Amino acid sequence: ELARVLRLNTVGEMAAGLAHEINQPLSAIMSFARGCERRLRSGNARMDEIFAALAAIGEQAERSSNVIRRLRRFLAREEARLEPTDINELVRESVALVGSDSSARGARMEVDLDPALPPIAADPVQIEQVMINLLRNGLEAAASGQGPEASVVVRSGLGDSGEVEVSVSDSGDGVDSGSVEGMFEPFFTTKKDGLGMGLSISRSIIESHGGRIWAGAAEEGGLRVSFSLEPIAGGKE
C-alpha cells in the first residue's frame, strides 16, 4: 500500500509533463482534422493528402492512448502478481513515462539494452516503479551536476552468475561512500523536499522478488544504481 501511495505521489510530481505529453498529440489531431475539413469543403481535395492526414491522426491518437495506458497500469491497485516479464520492455515503458522529466531538465537519456535477455518472473508494475524511481533520481542528479552535459544511461545485460541486470547511471556529482552505504535506508535523502522512501521501497520490491540492489560510482562520473533478478528457469518461454 505504501508503494502505491508513492506511485501516486510520483505521478503527481510528473503531472505537468504528462499533461504536455497527452496534449501534444491531441493538438496534432485537431490540426490534421481541421486541415482535412478545409480541403474537403474546398471541393478540390486530393485523396492521397486526405489519406495521409487520416493516417497521421491515427498515429497521434495511438501516441496519446499509450501515455494513458501506461499511467493506468502504473496506478492500478491490484495484488502483486508474478508473471513472465520482458525486462527490456519495462525499461522502454519507464523511459517513455519519464520522457517529459528528461526534456524539462535538459538531460539526455541513452538506452543500451541486451536484446537476448531471458524473461524474469516479476510483478511488472512494481518493477516499473523501481525503474521510474531510479530514472527520476538519475535525471535530477544529472541536471544538478557540474558536468558539461547532463545525461542518464540505462543498460541491461546478464551478470556474471547469469542473472538479469539493469543499471541506471547519471553524469551528476555522485555521492560519498558513507551516503552510498545508507541510501537504501528509510528516510535517507539528499533532496531538499525528498521523502527518503523511494530507494527503501525499491529495495523492498527487488528483495521480495529474490533479487538485490546496490549502488556505486558510474563511468559517467556520477552514481550508478543497479539491480539484478533471476531469470525464469529454461530461458525464453
N, C-alpha and C positions, 0 to 999 in steps of 0.2 A: 504493500500500500504506500509506503514511503517512497519507493522507487517511482510509482505512478505520480505521486504528488510532485516529485522532482521533474518528471516529464512535462507535467502541466506548467510548472514554473519555467522550464526551458522554452516551451512553445510561446509562453507569454513574453519572454525576453526577445524572441525571434519574430514577434507578431508583425512589426512594421516591414521587415524584409520579406516575410512570407506573403503579406498583402500585396507587396510590389510584384512578387513572383506570379501571383494569380492575376493581378490587374493588367500586366503586360500582354499576355495572350488574349485577354478579353478585349482590350483596346484594339489589338490587331484584328480580331474577329469583326468588331464593329466597323473598322475601316474597310476591310475586304467586302463585307456585306453591303455597305453603302456604295462602294465602287461598282459592285455588280448591279445594284439597283439603278444607278445613274446610266450605266451602259445599256441596260435593257430598256429603260424609258426613252433613251435617245433613238432607239429603233435601228441602230447600226452596230449593235454589239457583235463582236467576234466570239464565236463559241469556244475557241481554244483559250481565249483570255478568261472567259467565264469559268470554264472547267479548271483552269489553273488557280483562279481565285477561290473556287469551292474547295479544291484540294488543300489550299493554304488554310482555309477556315477549319477544315477537319484536323489538320496538324496542330493548330493553335488550341483548338478545343481539347485535344488529347493532352497537350502540354499542361493546360490548366487542370484537367482531370487528374493527371498524375500527381501534381502537387497536393491536391485534396486527398487523393487515395493514400499517399504517404502519411499525411497528417492523421487521417482516420485510423490507420493501422498503428501509428506511433502512440496515439492516445487511447487505444482500445483498452477497456477494463475486462480482462479475461484472466483465467487461471493460467499459470505458467505451464507451457506445453512444449516438450522437446520433440523436434521433428528434423528429418534430414534437411540440412540447410547449406546453401552455397554461400560461403563467407564473402566471396568477391561481390556477389550480388548485394549483400548487406552493406558492404563498403560503398558501392556505387550509389545505393539509395541514400545512405547517410551523407555522402558528399553532395548529392543533389539537394538535400534538405538544408544544408548549411551554406549553400552557394551564395545566398544573399548576404550572409555574415562575411564571407570572403570578399565580396565586392565592396561592402560597406567599409571594411577595414583596409582595403587596398592590398590584400595579401593574396599571393598566388598559391593555388593548390595543385599539387602534382600527384598523380596516382600511378603506382607501379605494382601491378598485380600478376601473380603467377597463375596462368590460365589452367594449369594442370592439377590444381589442388583437389584433394578428395573432399566429400561433404563432411560436415560435423553434425552431431546431434545437439540442437540448441533451440532455445526459445527466441525466434527472430526479433521480436520487439525488445526483449531485454538486451540482446547483444547489440542491436541498433542503438539502444540508449547508451551503452558503453562507448560505441563508436562516436556518436554525436557529442558526448561529453569530452572525449579526447580531442576531437577535431576543433571544437569551440575553444577549449583551453589552449590548443596549439595556435589557433588564429589570433587569439588575444595576446599570447606571449610574443608571437612573431610581429604583430603590429606595434607593440610597445618596445621592441628591441632596438638596438643601436646599429644593426647591420644595414648594408646598403639596399637590400631587397627583402621584404617580408615574404616568407614562404612557409608552406606546410607540405610535407611529403608523407604520403600514406603508402605503405608497402605490405604485401602479403607473400608468404612463402612457407616452405617446410623447415622446421627446426632440425637440429642435429639428431634428435630422437624420433623424428617422423611426425611430430605434432604440427598442427596448422598454426602459424604465427602471423600476427598483424602488428605493425608498429606505426606510430604517428610521431613524426619528428618536426620540430619547428626551428626557425632561424632566430629565435629570441636570445635573451642573455643567459638562459639557463638558471639553475638553482644550485646552491651549495650542497655539499654531501649530507650535511645534517638535515636539510629540508627534504632531500630525496628519501631519507630513511623514514621520515614521519608523514609524508604527503598522502599516504593512503589511510591515515588515521581519521576518525570522525572529527569534524570541526576544524581541521587543519586547512588554512587558506592563506594565500599571499595576495588575494584580491581585497580591495577596499570594502566592497559590498558583497563578498562571497559568503555562501552558507557553509562552506567547508564540508559538504556531504557528497559531492559528485564523485570524487575518486574513491571514497569509502564505499559508496553504493556500488560503484563499478567493480571494486574488488570483491564485494559480496556476491555479485552476479557471476563474475568469472569463476570464483571458487565454488559456487553452487553448481556450476557446470563441470566441475572437476578439473578446471584449468588454473593457470596462475597469471599474475600481472606484476610487472616490475618497471622501473624507470632507470635511466642513466643518461650520460652525455650523448648528444647527437652529432653526427658528422657535419650537419648544417650549422653547428655552433651553439644550439640551444639544448632543449630537452627532448629525449625520445622516450615515449611510454609504449610498452609492448605488452601483448597478452598472447597466450597460447592455449589451444583447445585440442583435445584428442580427436582424430578423425574416426569416422564410423568404420568398424572392422570390415575388411573386404574391399575398401576403396569405394569407387563410384558405383552407385546403385540406381 
